[in-house]
Amino acid sequence: MYNSVPQTLKELSRLRWLALLVQLLVLLFVNFVLKASLPIFWLACLLALSGMGNLLFTRIRIKSDTLVGISLIFDVLILTALLALCGGPSNPFSVFFLMQVAVAAVFGRPLYTWIVVALSSIGFGILFFWHVPLPHSLGGHSMGHEGSFSIHLQGMWLAYTLTAMVIGVFVSRVSEARRMAEYGQQKAGHLLALATLAAGAAHEIGNPLGTIKLAVGELKRTLGHDNVSEEAINDLMLIDEEIERAGAVLRRMSQSAGELMGEQPRPAELDSLVEVTLNLLGDQKDRVTLVLEPELNEVYWPVQASAQAFQQLLKNALDASDASVLFKVQQRGENIRLYIEDQGAGMEKKILERVGEPFYTTGSGMGLGVFIARSLIQHAGGTLEIQSAPRKGTQVCVTLPRHAKGQR
């Protein structure tokens, strides 16, 4: 849900170049126009160090997420050093500490935001004890009692710390909401692409399958009048059955990716919906151990989409284990929870993290089952969680409101 590390570093690099340009222009203006006496050499060294760090962060080949956090911390340290050489807390540009917090909240993870809040607060506090005062021509003034905070300065530091924390929390939540919205748009785009692919596949493959089916029918009629072995007739019948099976797979794939996403919720008895789900499994339903809570209430769900989603999850569980699969349905307040547990080999953490990505699979399928199921469930306002460990099987938990999203 977060931007890719290279993209984040690229955006941070642009902001850092802009900040460097502003800092350089301010330094030149103060030195040559206002004729103020500042430690130009050390300030120039810090700006050069910031520029070199910017180049380094954008050219390191290992694009780890930690690199984003390091770059944010680096910026706070550079800003603290610059302010220490230019009047400390009396420098009006000390407000840039808040900008660092906002940037961290927008581009980094919550951990990095809180690190930046803590470091900037500590850095701001250090400036009260150690800094090079501004010249009197720029409004420099004494910072009070040496070696200690005055009441006024304590208030300034405390006000900054509280403000930074509030900004960090608020901006982080806004950024997280934005990332979730972007993630939803990406998934919608994937579903649209999948629906287009399914429709194209159904059209391109359906026509040859239809032609083959007609040819097989003609062969059966022709060979039926000749002295043909029963084995050949059985082979033709097998071909005919496989054509029907392939056509059903194409129809199901197209329906799962496209039409089901637009299905509207309607009243349904939960036990009837579960029965529809099990019937979709064919003969495999005999390996499902069903546990239904008594007195389950009526639900308002997109029935076919829900059944299709549950069937995909059950099929994965059945494929993962030769033993029976537990399918348990419970009601918790206004939510329905469905548990699917298998006794298969389980999954390692790195595989579990990728389960649900489109076209990612460890088996012989297309890698769309969990992706389609999760998309259908989330479209109805529910959630899907998967827990698994090697040699401990897999548990899938689906939580859906009794009134699916869009129903009042």
Summary of the structure (lengths in Angstrom):
residues: 408
radius of gyration: 32.1
end to end distance: 29.8
largest distance: 114.5
contacts: 1213
relative contact order: 0.06
helix: 65%
strand: 10%
